Amino acid sequence: MLYQRSSQLFAEAEKVIPGGVNSPVRAFKSVGGTPIFVKQAKGAYLYDEDGNRLIDYINSWGPMILGHAFEPVVQAVTEKAKLGTSFGMPTELETQIAALAVSMVPNIDKIRFVNSGTEACMSAVRLARGFTKRDKIIKFSGCYHGHSDSFLIQAGSGAMTFGTPNSPGVTAGTAKDTLLAKYNDLENVRSLIEANPNEIAAIIVEPVAGNMGCVPPIKGFLEGVRQLCSENGILLIFDEVMTGFRLAKGGAQELLNINADIVCFGKVIGGGLPVGAFAAREEIMNYLAPLGPVYQAGTLSGNPLAMAAGKAMLESLNNDAAIFQRLEEKTAYLEAGIHKVLKANNIVYTINRVGSMISVHFDASPVVDFQTAAKGDNDTFKKFFHGLLQEGVYIAPSAYETWFITDALTYEDLDFTINAIDKVSKTL
Ligand SMILES: *Cc1c(COP(=O)(O)O)cnc(C)c1O
């Protein structure tokens, strides 16, 4: 396949947009080459500016769980647009989607809508700090919670030290309030809490990690974190921006049967429009302005087009009793097929999967945290990625990303993909 026009468009973009993209991972830096420019998409397929058709395993990084240009969403948005696109005043639609979300997700009474997953996580942490009157948070290496300052932190030297900024522009003052722990390492969490008594407001975690590839929580890890939080007056924040409305109707809380204190949403909840949200029990949510002292706001929050898209998406998921089972079966089929062809071609690999989140790591050892995820062979991944691109299969342009399976994929698409992986494996 040729990607000539995409390359030209990228060169044009680079003149007026830093790196040619509005979000860095799109730039293909970790795989090399130039990004594909999309013209349109429908169902499981992307159509690019060169006229290629690609089977899409990113699906806008998650939101298109029911496929691109999903009819109910398109209809809801176009109808709403004719009635005005933003008011900065309340609409009935906001109450309807809030009530629907609260009915689908366990353990939440109220929800506040924002414009991105970043905003949701940032606001959740502020709320937790205000509510507990403590400053520090614990996050896990390899978990991503958007690009707000408190989260752009890497481990300092030694497990007990404060984090250090991993981007210029994040101050040392901010970094000192974020402590880094190892995913799936409960003892590490326990020692951080013991070293900072009565200082930790919240522990924020991806209940199934998806930003270092897919990394499931090992048995007892989240249960232990939950217990430590309860014993120490710490709020547990589940960042379900990726897992929410994907792993189950009620997200990871439902799938894993663990209650968080605050839950963050993004991606699927907006049906492809810019939406995030955070939610909790009433006592915590009432601590937000205008009821409570913790300030949080947004000119376009609850935007009618975004809410119409999100509501159509949540309704479609809520009304389809078999959707999550179907996604599980399709992804399990894909997983089994990938196992078969990678084994047959003597590739060294590990596959992690939870529901419709799956990733292939090119290393033999189990991938349980950032350190083990980083052991994957990136040169092999690069060849794998570009090989699949030539076959018309688009996976995320980074070894640290999950593939997002959409219900729009047919078993023929999955067979096509498995065959493409077989073919590419022979070249690795
Ligand atoms: C994507 C993502 C975010 C950030 O959401 P944006 O909408 O990109 O700001 C936060 N947390 C997790 C787990 C994510 O996957």
The ligand as a MOL file (V3000), in Angstrom:
LIG
                    3D

  0  0  0     0  0            999 V3000
M  V30 BEGIN CTAB
M  V30 COUNTS 15 15 0 0 0
M  V30 BEGIN ATOM
M  V30 1 C -6.8020 8.4650 27.4180 0
M  V30 2 C -6.6260 8.4190 28.8720 0
M  V30 3 C -6.6200 9.5800 29.6570 0
M  V30 4 C -6.6170 10.9630 29.0620 0
M  V30 5 O -7.7780 11.2640 28.3780 0
M  V30 6 P -7.7480 12.4660 27.2970 0
M  V30 7 O -9.1680 12.5410 26.8340 0
M  V30 8 O -6.7810 12.0570 26.2510 0
M  V30 9 O -7.3180 13.6870 28.0120 0
M  V30 10 C -6.5890 9.4360 31.0310 0
M  V30 11 N -6.5550 8.2220 31.6050 0
M  V30 12 C -6.5420 7.0870 30.8820 0
M  V30 13 C -6.5250 5.7730 31.5720 0
M  V30 14 C -6.5610 7.1470 29.4910 0
M  V30 15 O -6.4960 6.0030 28.7970 0
M  V30 END ATOM
M  V30 BEGIN BOND
M  V30 1 1 1 2
M  V30 2 1 2 3
M  V30 3 2 2 14
M  V30 4 1 3 4
M  V30 5 2 3 10
M  V30 6 1 4 5
M  V30 7 1 5 6
M  V30 8 2 6 7
M  V30 9 1 6 8
M  V30 10 1 6 9
M  V30 11 1 10 11
M  V30 12 2 11 12
M  V30 13 1 12 13
M  V30 14 1 12 14
M  V30 15 1 14 15
M  V30 END BOND
M  V30 END CTAB
M  END
